[in-house]
Amino acid sequence: MSIPTSTSVVESAVIPAPLSHVWHYIKLQDFSKFWSAIKSSEYVKAANEETDIVKWSFQDGTVVEVKQEEHSTINHYITYSVITAQPELTYSSVLSTIRCFAVTSGEAEGSTFVEWSGNFSSDADAGVIQDAKFKRREALADLAKAAKKA
């Protein structure tokens, strides 16, 4: 029997680096520059001219192709979906968004607030949601380390 669960996840962090340093990494083809779980990230050559598809090869051998759905350099967000995965996913789909905001006042002034959400199809179980939560937390911690060095 499956456990009823929310099919969305939202993780966030305040990264002690300016928005320009953080936003520099938020390109699908550059995720391997900050996320230690990804061994390589590269454009898929066969994609058509109007579609950005990037292959992420993870350290554990998983290979995922992600498609950029939306991107705004003005509002500092990117939305992407997973289109293929090896091994196959146990759910039908996921749409993820990363949003970055400059912190302009208070103790964290000069930092960047980053929110990483994921909306999964209704066939995603509690294990999938928990895994997504922890992967996002690890990636945000890795992003903070990389942005501090920039």
Secondary structure, DSSP 8 states (H G I E B T S, - for coil): ------SEEEEEEEESS-HHHHHTT-SGGGGGGT-TTEEEEEE-TTS-TT--EEEEEETTS-EEEEEEEEEETTTTEEEEEEEEEES--SSS-EEEEEEEEE--SSTTTT-EEEEEEEEE-TT--HHHHHHHHHHHHHHHHHHHHHHHH-
